[in-house]
Amino acid sequence: MFDTVFSTIGSTTRLLKVFNPYKDKLLISSIKVGGGEFSSFRLNVNGIAGNEIYDLEIPPNDSIFIFVEVTVDPNGQNLPMVVKDSIRFNVNFNEQVIPLIAWGQDFHLVKSATLKNQTWENDKPYLVYNYAYVDTLSTLTIAPGTRIYFHKGAGLYVKGNIVVNGTRDNPVMFLADRLEEAYKNIPDQWNGILLFSGSKGNEFTHAQIRNANIGLQVGTIEHEGFATVTLANTKIENMAYAGIFALKSKISAYNSVIANCGFYAVALLVGGEYEFYHTTIANFWGGFSRKPRTTSSLAISNVLEYTNSDGKTLVFLGDLNKAHFGNSIIFGNNNLELELGKNKEKLFNYYFDHCILQVPDTFNTSDKNHYNNILKGSKFDPKFVDINKNLNFELDTLSPAKDVGSSVYSKMFPFDMKGMDRTADKGPDLGAYERIEKKPK
């Protein structure tokens, strides 16, 4: 592993030894770099330079040295964040492989790190390897325009709190470290962001979280207390499991998009307090798994049951004090995109006001304690601009979500995710985006 930071044209060398533990000499038919002459890595085997060395003998109980160099141009616009290759040994028709890994840009490396109070500036990207852990009573502040990349299996775990200060023109990005075009919309490339129960005052403003397993987990079932977070003008997209996975916690969200997840776009479990205004929850998951999605985009429950490794079923209950959705869209490619799980022992307060809900016609929305001005079913398809390639969840000109929102919420949040004025036409649109038609000349 080459963990040197490269500034202009970086070059570093690592050393390894290859042992022959036998009493007879050992013939290695070939030692090669997998990428050959096109690789960023170069070999020197016992003084012989070259990426393909043939018929090398190692005496009994002896060894040879291999020096590996890597040269990476950090200014190469199409380079992946992580450059990988391998050394391949062929001995008696058997192949053994040593992986090689280096970083292809200049960045701040955060590797298995416990963070105290600090600010991440946008002078260059951050790469998280294994984990970054924000310690109790500590705050991680992230400046506008900062990009944070995560290696496979890495995550950001917060026991203190995190404040993300993105802006419309300079959002903060949480991304996987594979920058090739083929990985642009591939989920499960990193673990995600976890806010432990007890973590308070978390803020995500103009943030984008993409291609993880769970984009944002709010709260942990095994810890006392709850977590709190505010989401403003934030996108959470392409998660293998869930966009937001909340447990007995508090979320306030507006002008946000949670989209395209393998199970739930948003799961609000074991009670809590939740407010979502001008939010687009859109789940058109597909193409990443052989199994179609069978879960709803939005799940709300005051109970959670699961079976542990010992085969024992555990039940967790909590009061759902509030789950309020105003001027929002809950839609997707399943017939039922809203799942409600109620335990009568605990409070179960939820309310949808001026929303599009993708539910069957048989789904009862007549209870005024829970539903008001609901546009129900596939006939109210919001007509998003591009749900597949570019994940553009702005509204088309023929969208039924146009101009039908409540002014109560548009007065609270008069500007949409792109800064469009919701008061500029005859009514606010549902969801995170306001469409204002150009006036004819």
PyMOL commands that set and color helices and strands:
alter all, ss='L'
color gray80, all
select helices_A, chain A and resi 36-38+181-183+378-380+407-412
alter helices_A, ss='H'
color red, helices_A
select strands_A, chain A and resi 10-20+26-33+41-45+48-49+52-58+62-72+82-91+94-103+108-115+118-120+126-134+139-142+147-150+155-158+161-165+172-176+190-195+202-205+207-210+212-218+228-232+235-239+242-261+264-283+298-301+303-307+313-317+320-326+329-332+338-341+351-357+371-376+384-386+392-395
alter strands_A, ss='S'
color yellow, strands_A
deselect
rebuild
show_as cartoon
